[in-house]
Amino acid sequence: MEPLIQLTVLTAATVLAAGSAIALNWIFLCTAFRLMRPAGASSSKAAAASYRPSVRSELVQGTRASAQQFVLHR
């Protein structure tokens, strides 16, 4: 009878540990995704719809010039 009780306790402890590990892993994953969001992002949908990251125009112009040169030399 005692080995059956020990097996039951071991199984219960294993299930509890596995559940705790999954829950903690899920919490860490959600926290990581929240930390990776841009600083200007908000949780409300209205603010998220109006959020637009700033574009550096010199990069856009340089990319456009590179693409034109590539097409000309092709």
C-alpha positions in Angstrom: 0.0 0.0 0.0 2.8 2.4 0.8 4.5 2.1 -2.7 1.1 3.0 -4.3 0.8 6.2 -2.1 4.4 7.1 -2.9 3.7 6.7 -6.6 0.6 8.8 -6.3 2.4 11.6 -4.5 5.2 11.5 -7.0 2.8 11.7 -9.9 0.9 14.6 -8.3 4.1 16.5 -7.7 5.2 15.9 -11.3 1.9 17.1 -12.7 2.0 20.2 -10.4 5.6 21.0 -11.4 4.8 20.6 -15.1 1.8 22.9 -14.8 3.8 25.5 -12.9 6.6 25.4 -15.5 4.1 25.8 -18.3 2.4 28.7 -16.6 5.7 30.4 -15.8 6.9 29.9 -19.3 3.7 31.5 -20.7 4.1 34.5 -18.4 7.7 35.0 -19.5 6.7 34.7 -23.2 3.9 37.3 -22.8 6.2 39.6 -21.0 8.9 39.3 -23.7 6.4 40.2 -26.4 5.2 43.2 -24.4 8.8 44.4 -24.0 9.5 44.0 -27.7 6.6 46.3 -28.7 7.6 49.8 -29.9 7.7 52.4 -27.2 4.9 54.4 -28.9 2.5 51.4 -29.2 -0.5 51.4 -27.0 -2.9 48.7 -25.9 -5.9 50.6 -27.3 -6.9 49.9 -30.9 -7.5 53.6 -31.7 -4.0 54.6 -30.6 -2.6 51.5 -32.4 -4.3 52.5 -35.6 -2.9 56.0 -35.5 0.6 54.9 -34.7 3.0 55.3 -37.6 6.8 54.9 -37.2 8.9 57.8 -38.5 10.6 57.2 -41.8 14.0 58.6 -42.4 13.7 60.3 -45.8 17.4 60.1 -46.6 17.2 56.3 -46.5 14.1 56.3 -48.8 15.9 58.6 -51.3 19.1 56.5 -51.1 17.1 53.3 -51.7 15.3 54.9 -54.6 18.6 56.1 -56.2 20.2 52.6 -55.7 17.2 51.0 -57.4 17.4 53.4 -60.3 21.1 52.8 -60.8 20.5 49.0 -60.7 17.8 49.3 -63.4 20.0 51.5 -65.6 23.0 49.1 -65.4 21.1 46.0 -65.9 
